[in-house]
Amino acid sequence: MKTTASNAHSSQNSLVWSGNPHLINSKDLNKNDVLYLLRRAKFFKEQLLKIECGKIGRNEFTESVGTILAGRVAANLFYENSTRTRLSFELASKHLGMHVLNLDISKSSVQKGESLEDTGKTLAAMGVNVIVQRHSISGSCEKIAEATNHRVHVINAGEGTTEHPTQALLDLFTMLEVNPDEPELTGKKIVIVGDILHSRVASSNLILLPMFGAHICLVGPQHLLPKIANNNVEIHTNMDKAMVDADFVISVRPQFERQKEDTFGCVEEYINSYQINHERLKSAKKNVKVCAPGPINRDMEISNDVANDISLSLIERQVQNGVVIRMAVIETLCTAVKRK
Ligand code: CP
């Protein structure tokens, strides 16, 4: 039987979406929700790979996947800068057949004082189905969802220091791909290095990765570490101790734009103590893999050599997987949520 988007979807009937119309916080996802999204992302990845290796033509892809949300509208509202999240959401929406609106905040009526709520109401009135929003203030996605009376699906594309759920989903998806025979991360030690305190990626990862059995070890300068007491999380200031037997290392860059004052300290000291480089990775497991949400500061938090080492680095794979994870999220919210 020819695989179509709809029959692949129905083969997942054992998994049911919990019904949340938005993806705002990782903590709102239960494990079934996550598995549902991972399966859809896997299906989309297989379809895109089939195009790459010539097994299906672009027309065939457009006639199946490209009709799933044909004619629906996604609007990208990025109040903060972004390269990969914004473009991958745009690409994901287009792969699903949607019309995509990109609001340039610097040229929008936000500059005339229009509120977040009124911006949301305006988009809802135009018939926008999905709002993808990045904002510096935590709680902004909840605000816009309420302002539109939940008529529009809201997806958090990174908010304040608290949440970046689609990044955590794509990180999880990428790590699970490394050992395809293992459906979980049980027994895996994942070391997250850097400015954890200001990292929304680390916050979301701290919710999703332990859900799949991972043991998390946070490491960085004391003043950039959160206070967490949890059986699944260890906290270190000594990178060499933290790195022992690591299966995955996630590099989290210094979030200078979110640090309230000059709290970072001396860059040279940081590099000496916390840079991820080949020397530091010697005490990790032999097959250790390195992830980074990006953007990266080469030769600062991660050495150029490690970032370029294809036997170690999953950074480009994470970017590739970001597209299919976002396709899965958009599709699920638009098709698996029963409207009242
Ligand atoms: N990982 C991430 O959020 O990157 P961008 O800021 O480029 O979107």
Residues whose N, C-alpha, C, O or C-beta is under 5 A from the ligand:
A	BS01	CP	N81 S82 T83 R84 T85 R86 P293 G294 P295
